[in-house]
């Protein structure tokens, strides 16, 4: 069951609900894009987006210290390049912008086309592509490198830099160092759902879990019977360790994210298991956030993101207070 009215109106009605709850967001007509009403146009605007259905991403991160604007498409579909350009031009008169894009072909294509159009009109632009997902294709074992929950950490760290006056070149430099140090992997006990559709993106047997799923309900790399939260943590951390090749004493940020249908109690049990395992690995955890940050529209599951704190400025940026709907200070 989904608590909606007519499926075809779910997205527009949800947007109206957001408007009532967060009047500081100004919505651009004929788009699912919004911007910070209090933006002074005195810094490089950061704009991110993608498909709807990942709430509170990306509208929930619009505000001082994070994104200047967010532009969403329909459920699990990115906005068009024309919509991206329209929102961008509503945000700023300074003809400069920096885009943060999740690594899905359609998203990259839309934002790249928007960037190229703006450049033809003599805008200064920057763009970074986040590819933090370390799941693998179950047949080829090729890393999929989708952009998932780690993208929110990029919003936070680049947002702090932009608020302090970073240039497009400086934001590009920070992103180039930051993105390779973020890795994420997820697990789910149910698929994602499109509003109005009776079937989920994939079906599992009762008490079965699926490692490596994507935020649009893409298949993972292995199914197995659920045993315990600790077993989930062991599997996800083993994959992360292979990618980071960490050493005792290394400093990390831990980011535990609900994919939409996971309770706070479940997240905190899992977070405790993660900390116990990382403590056994003798890692230093300097930052920990747990909550619902980027979802797959009702999927019962979670993702674990680790950020190697190779630059101490990143930790400072993570701890800076912001004024947004979805990032808890």
C-alpha positions as CSV (number, residue, x, y, z in Angstrom):
1,X,0.0,0.0,0.0
2,X,1.1,3.5,-0.8
3,X,-0.4,6.5,0.9
4,X,-1.1,8.7,-2.1
5,X,-4.1,9.9,-4.1
6,X,-4.1,9.6,-7.9
7,X,-0.7,8.2,-8.9
8,X,-0.3,10.6,-11.7
9,X,-0.6,13.5,-9.2
10,X,1.6,12.1,-6.5
11,X,4.8,14.0,-7.4
12,X,3.1,17.4,-7.8
13,X,1.1,17.0,-4.6
14,X,4.3,16.0,-2.8
15,X,6.0,19.1,-4.1
16,X,3.1,21.2,-2.8
17,X,3.5,19.5,0.6
18,X,7.2,20.4,0.6
19,X,6.2,24.0,-0.2
20,X,3.9,24.2,2.9
21,X,6.6,22.7,5.2
22,X,9.6,24.6,3.9
23,X,8.5,28.1,2.6
24,X,12.2,29.1,2.4
25,X,12.3,27.1,-0.9
26,X,11.3,28.9,-4.0
27,X,10.0,26.5,-6.7
28,X,10.6,27.3,-10.4
29,X,7.3,27.1,-12.4
30,X,6.9,24.1,-14.8
31,X,9.8,22.2,-13.2
32,X,10.4,20.1,-10.1
33,X,13.3,22.5,-9.2
34,X,13.7,24.8,-6.2
35,X,16.3,27.2,-4.8
36,X,17.2,28.9,-1.6
37,X,15.0,32.0,-1.2
38,X,17.7,33.6,0.9
39,X,20.6,33.1,-1.5
40,X,22.5,36.4,-1.9
41,X,24.2,35.6,-5.2
42,X,27.5,36.4,-3.7
43,X,29.1,33.0,-4.1
44,X,29.3,30.2,-6.6
45,X,25.8,28.5,-6.7
46,X,25.9,24.8,-6.2
47,X,23.2,22.9,-8.0
48,X,22.5,19.1,-7.9
49,X,19.6,16.9,-8.8
50,X,18.4,13.7,-10.5
51,X,15.2,11.7,-10.4
52,X,12.5,12.2,-7.8
53,X,11.8,9.4,-5.4
54,X,15.0,9.8,-3.5
55,X,13.6,12.1,-0.8
56,X,14.8,14.1,1.0
57,X,17.4,14.2,-1.8
58,X,17.8,16.6,-3.3
59,X,15.5,19.4,-2.2
60,X,16.2,18.7,1.4
61,X,19.8,19.9,1.0
62,X,18.9,23.3,-0.4
63,X,19.9,26.1,2.0
64,X,22.8,28.0,3.4
65,X,25.9,25.9,3.7
66,X,24.9,23.2,1.2
67,X,23.1,23.5,-2.2
68,X,21.8,26.7,-3.7
69,X,19.3,24.8,-5.8
70,X,18.0,21.3,-6.7
71,X,16.3,20.2,-9.8
72,X,14.5,16.9,-9.9
73,X,12.8,15.0,-12.8
74,X,10.0,12.5,-12.6
75,X,10.4,9.4,-10.4
76,X,13.8,7.8,-11.0
77,X,14.3,10.0,-14.2
78,X,16.6,13.0,-14.3
79,X,15.4,16.5,-15.3
80,X,16.0,17.6,-18.9
81,X,18.9,19.8,-19.8
82,X,16.4,22.6,-20.6
83,X,14.9,22.3,-17.1
84,X,18.4,22.4,-15.5
85,X,19.2,25.6,-17.5
86,X,15.9,27.2,-16.5
87,X,16.4,26.6,-12.8
88,X,20.1,27.7,-13.0
89,X,19.1,31.0,-14.7
90,X,16.5,31.6,-11.9
91,X,19.1,31.2,-9.2
92,X,21.9,33.6,-10.3
93,X,22.6,36.6,-12.4
94,X,26.4,36.2,-12.2
95,X,26.6,33.7,-15.0
96,X,28.5,31.1,-13.0
97,X,27.5,27.7,-11.6
98,X,28.8,24.4,-10.3
99,X,26.9,21.2,-10.8
100,X,27.1,18.0,-8.6
101,X,25.9,15.0,-10.6
102,X,25.4,11.3,-9.6
103,X,27.0,8.9,-12.0
104,X,24.1,7.5,-14.0
105,X,24.2,7.8,-17.8
106,X,21.0,9.8,-18.2
107,X,21.9,12.2,-15.3
108,X,25.4,12.8,-16.7
109,X,24.0,13.4,-20.2
110,X,21.4,15.9,-19.0
111,X,23.7,17.9,-16.8
112,X,26.6,17.9,-19.3
113,X,24.2,19.1,-22.0
114,X,23.1,21.9,-19.7
115,X,26.7,22.8,-18.9
116,X,27.5,23.0,-22.6
117,X,24.5,25.2,-23.4
118,X,25.5,27.6,-20.6
119,X,29.1,27.7,-21.8
120,X,27.9,28.7,-25.3
121,X,26.2,31.6,-23.6
122,X,29.5,32.5,-21.9
123,X,28.8,31.2,-18.4
124,X,31.6,30.0,-16.2
125,X,30.7,26.4,-15.2
126,X,32.1,23.6,-13.1
127,X,30.9,20.0,-12.8
128,X,31.8,17.0,-10.7
129,X,30.5,13.4,-11.1
130,X,30.1,11.3,-7.9
131,X,30.6,7.6,-8.4
132,X,30.8,6.2,-4.9
133,X,28.9,2.9,-5.3
134,X,31.3,-0.1,-5.1
135,X,28.7,-2.7,-5.9
136,X,29.6,-5.1,-8.7
137,X,27.8,-6.7,-11.6
138,X,27.0,-10.2,-10.5
139,X,28.2,-11.7,-13.8
140,X,31.2,-9.7,-14.8
141,X,32.2,-8.5,-11.3
142,X,32.8,-5.1,-12.8
143,X,32.4,-2.2,-10.4
144,X,29.2,-0.3,-11.1
145,X,30.3,3.1,-9.7
146,X,26.8,4.6,-9.5
147,X,26.3,7.8,-7.6
148,X,24.5,7.1,-4.4
149,X,24.4,8.3,-0.8
150,X,28.0,9.5,-0.7
151,X,26.8,12.3,-3.0
152,X,25.3,14.0,0.1
153,X,28.7,14.2,1.7
154,X,29.9,16.0,-1.5
155,X,27.0,18.4,-1.1
156,X,28.1,19.1,2.4
157,X,31.8,19.6,1.9
158,X,31.6,21.6,-1.3
159,X,28.7,23.6,0.2
160,X,31.0,24.6,3.0
161,X,33.7,25.6,0.6
162,X,31.3,27.6,-1.6
163,X,29.9,29.4,1.5
164,X,33.5,30.5,2.3
165,X,33.9,32.0,-1.2
166,X,35.6,29.2,-3.1
167,X,36.0,29.7,-6.9
168,X,34.9,27.2,-9.5
169,X,38.5,26.2,-9.9
170,X,38.8,25.6,-6.2
171,X,35.6,23.7,-6.0
172,X,36.8,21.5,-8.9
173,X,40.1,20.9,-7.1
174,X,38.3,19.9,-3.9
175,X,35.9,17.6,-5.7
176,X,38.7,15.9,-7.6
177,X,40.4,14.9,-4.3
178,X,37.2,14.2,-2.4
179,X,35.2,12.0,-4.7
180,X,37.7,9.1,-4.9
181,X,37.8,8.9,-1.1
182,X,34.1,8.2,-0.8
183,X,32.8,4.6,-1.2
184,X,29.2,3.3,-0.6
185,X,27.5,-0.1,-0.7
186,X,23.9,-1.0,0.1
187,X,21.7,-3.9,1.0
188,X,17.9,-4.3,0.9
189,X,15.1,-6.6,2.0
190,X,12.6,-5.2,-0.6
191,X,12.6,-3.4,-3.9
192,X,11.8,0.2,-4.7
193,X,8.3,1.3,-5.8
194,X,7.0,3.7,-8.5
195,X,3.9,5.5,-7.2
196,X,0.8,3.7,-8.4
197,X,2.6,0.5,-9.4
198,X,1.7,-2.7,-7.5
199,X,5.0,-4.5,-8.0
200,X,8.4,-3.6,-6.6
201,X,11.6,-3.3,-8.7
202,X,12.6,-6.8,-7.5
203,X,11.0,-9.5,-5.4
204,X,12.7,-11.4,-2.6
205,X,11.6,-14.4,-0.6
206,X,10.6,-13.8,3.0
207,X,13.6,-13.1,5.2
208,X,15.9,-12.8,2.2
209,X,18.3,-9.9,1.6
210,X,20.0,-8.6,-1.5
211,X,23.5,-7.1,-1.5
212,X,24.6,-4.4,-3.8
213,X,21.3,-3.1,-5.0
214,X,20.9,0.4,-6.6
215,X,18.8,3.3,-5.6
216,X,16.5,2.8,-8.6
217,X,15.9,-0.8,-7.7
218,X,18.8,-2.1,-9.8
219,X,19.7,-5.7,-9.0
220,X,22.6,-6.5,-6.7
221,X,25.3,-9.1,-6.7
222,X,24.1,-11.7,-4.2
223,X,21.0,-12.9,-2.4
224,X,21.0,-14.8,0.9
225,X,18.8,-15.5,3.9
226,X,19.0,-12.8,6.5
227,X,21.0,-13.8,9.5
228,X,21.7,-10.6,11.6
229,X,22.6,-7.0,11.4
230,X,26.1,-7.9,12.3
231,X,26.3,-10.2,9.3
232,X,25.2,-7.3,7.0
233,X,27.8,-5.1,8.5
234,X,30.5,-7.7,8.0
235,X,29.7,-8.1,4.3
236,X,29.5,-4.4,3.6
237,X,32.7,-3.5,5.5
238,X,34.6,-6.4,3.8
239,X,33.8,-4.8,0.4
240,X,34.7,-1.3,1.6
241,X,38.0,-2.6,3.1
242,X,39.0,-4.0,-0.3
243,X,38.4,-0.6,-1.9
244,X,40.1,1.5,0.7
245,X,42.9,-0.8,1.7
246,X,43.0,0.9,5.1
247,X,45.6,0.8,7.8
248,X,45.3,1.0,11.6
249,X,44.9,4.5,12.7
250,X,43.4,5.9,9.5
251,X,40.7,8.5,10.0
252,X,37.2,8.0,8.6
253,X,33.7,9.4,8.5
254,X,30.8,6.9,8.7
255,X,27.5,7.6,7.0
256,X,24.6,5.2,7.6
257,X,21.6,5.8,5.3
258,X,18.1,4.4,5.2
259,X,16.9,3.6,1.7
260,X,13.4,4.6,2.8
261,X,11.7,1.8,4.7
262,X,14.2,1.2,7.5
263,X,13.4,2.2,11.0
264,X,15.7,4.4,13.2
265,X,16.1,1.4,15.6
266,X,17.4,-0.8,12.8
267,X,19.8,1.9,11.6
268,X,21.2,2.4,15.1
269,X,21.7,-1.4,15.7
270,X,23.5,-1.5,12.4
271,X,25.5,1.6,13.2
272,X,26.7,0.0,16.4
273,X,27.8,-3.2,14.5
274,X,29.7,-1.0,12.1
275,X,31.5,0.8,14.9
276,X,32.4,-2.4,16.6
277,X,33.9,-3.8,13.4
278,X,35.8,-0.7,12.6
279,X,37.1,-0.5,16.1
280,X,38.5,-4.0,15.7
281,X,40.2,-2.7,12.5
282,X,41.8,0.0,14.7
283,X,40.3,2.8,12.6
284,X,39.6,6.3,14.0
285,X,36.0,7.4,13.4
286,X,35.9,11.2,13.6
287,X,32.4,11.7,12.2
288,X,29.2,9.7,12.2
289,X,25.8,10.5,10.8
290,X,22.8,8.2,10.8
291,X,19.4,8.8,9.2
292,X,17.4,9.0,6.0
293,X,19.4,11.0,3.5
294,X,18.9,9.5,0.0
295,X,16.2,6.9,-0.5
296,X,14.8,4.5,-3.1
297,X,11.2,5.3,-2.6
298,X,10.2,2.9,0.2
299,X,12.9,0.3,-0.2
300,X,13.5,-1.5,3.1
301,X,17.3,-1.4,3.2
302,X,20.3,0.7,4.0
303,X,23.6,1.8,2.7
304,X,26.9,2.3,4.3
305,X,29.2,5.1,3.2
306,X,32.8,5.6,4.4
307,X,34.8,8.7,3.7
308,X,38.6,8.5,4.2
309,X,39.4,11.8,5.8
310,X,42.6,12.4,3.8
311,X,42.2,16.2,4.2
312,X,41.4,17.6,7.7
313,X,39.5,20.4,6.1
314,X,36.8,17.8,5.1
315,X,36.1,17.1,8.7
316,X,35.8,20.8,9.5
317,X,33.4,21.2,6.6
318,X,31.2,18.2,7.7
319,X,30.8,19.8,11.1
320,X,29.8,23.2,9.9
321,X,26.2,24.1,10.7
322,X,23.8,24.5,7.8
323,X,20.2,25.8,7.2
324,X,18.5,23.0,5.3
325,X,15.5,20.7,5.7
326,X,17.3,17.3,5.8
327,X,20.8,17.7,7.3
328,X,20.8,17.6,11.1
329,X,23.3,19.9,12.7
